[in-house]
Amino acid sequence: MEEKIKELFAAILQITPEQISDATSPKEVAEWDSLKHIIMVSGFEEEFGIDVDPEEAVEMYKDFQTFKEIIMRNLIKEV
Amino acid sequence: MAKSIFKNIKIRGIAAAVPKNKVDCIRDHEFLPEGERRKIVELTGVPEYRKTPPEICSSDLCEVSAKALLKGLDVDPASIDAVIFSTMTPDYKAPSTACILQHKLGAPISSVAFDINMGCSGYVVGLFNACALIQGAGLKRVLLLSGDTQTKLCYEKDKNVVFLLGDGGTATLLEAVESSDDIKIELMTDGSRFQNLYVPAGGCRRPSTASSREIKIENDGGLRSEEHLYMNGMEIFKFSATDVVKSLQGYMESEKISSEGIDYLILHQANKFMNDKIAKKLKFSPEKVLYSINKYGNTAAASIPLTIVHNFGRMDAKKTRCLLSGFGVGLSWGIVDIVLDSIYSLPVIEI
């Protein structure tokens, strides 16, 4: 699942999965701006059938690890 | 702010006007790849909005709305006690545009007229001031004009704002009456975060210079000058998702009401993704959440009354309890709990 999240994340930002590590943050990736972030959150919601809380969506704009963990947390909630 | 309760005040009617000129976000913003344009539109819920030509200002849109409203209600402009204009896009730095509108509308010299320099919270702050003038100062009839032409503040290729912001102007007539449902208002301000949504230069603090007018790529990737509107999208999202939601939740708890006790939730039309999230968090079903963003975009001070006018043509005239919330520049935000009872409205006017 982690790989799938990374692939979708990279696809939306139009970068390669190799450019992404857990520590990757918006400061390092120019493509990860606020508009793209919201597009990503929305894209993940649609792809995985989840509903991310607005406060979580804000928290996810920290680094890839946080982004991934919140998506996985929501996936567990949906099961 | 403590909750203010206003008694014996009624909104008689609301009218709204927009420019005829439509901007199609997918067709017209070719500076971004088409795929990206489509994704942005899907997210914001703004396929199109209205943009004024240079010769039309916010005050013109409000003037047209006000004249149509007064005519429709058969109200003599000479009976107006106050003209309030909520906007962040006035005609001049001085005087208050409301003074000019007092004359254009035919309100008497004995009326008070002033601007409220607010954007997305302009309507709720304006309603507070209008109600305070009626209840506190004993005025009988107040005309609240609320509108903005934000496209004049935006650089046409700044992707952070030009997919969202449109132009509109509205007029609302409030009157003292013998009895009515209470109007409850709470306003909040946090000026420590003003730099997340502002025009950095061109005012008295940083006067206009050749450098402040230079168009360049800013740190957030947006293309604009320092005299254009800057929005820190993530901070504004955070503000809306946390402060605004908490205030609305707090208000509903204090009133001991759930979404079932409210007929309609009418939020400032920030963007569809954001508003859907706020509504869901407050447990409002989608049919109770009114929108105009799909037609007119985010129209700042006009957005709440424009949404009412856009939707009221197909709503019953019966008593309708609405929870309004405006939020934006300041940062400032507010809640108005109001029963709209047989208000006069007419279709959105195009000029």
Boltz contact constraints between the chains, C-beta under 6 A:
constraints:
  - contact:
      token1: [A, 33]
      token2: [B, 221]
      max_distance: 6.0
  - contact:
      token1: [A, 34]
      token2: [B, 233]
      max_distance: 6.0
  - contact:
      token1: [A, 34]
      token2: [B, 234]
      max_distance: 6.0
  - contact:
      token1: [A, 35]
      token2: [B, 233]
      max_distance: 6.0
  - contact:
      token1: [A, 38]
      token2: [B, 43]
      max_distance: 6.0
  - contact:
      token1: [A, 38]
      token2: [B, 273]
      max_distance: 6.0
  - contact:
      token1: [A, 39]
      token2: [B, 39]
      max_distance: 6.0
  - contact:
      token1: [A, 39]
      token2: [B, 43]
      max_distance: 6.0
  - contact:
      token1: [A, 42]
      token2: [B, 43]
      max_distance: 6.0
  - contact:
      token1: [A, 42]
      token2: [B, 273]
      max_distance: 6.0
  - contact:
      token1: [A, 54]
      token2: [B, 241]
      max_distance: 6.0
  - contact:
      token1: [A, 54]
      token2: [B, 277]
      max_distance: 6.0
  - contact:
      token1: [A, 55]
      token2: [B, 241]
      max_distance: 6.0
  - contact:
      token1: [A, 58]
      token2: [B, 238]
      max_distance: 6.0
  - contact:
      token1: [A, 58]
      token2: [B, 241]
      max_distance: 6.0
  - contact:
      token1: [A, 61]
      token2: [B, 234]
      max_distance: 6.0
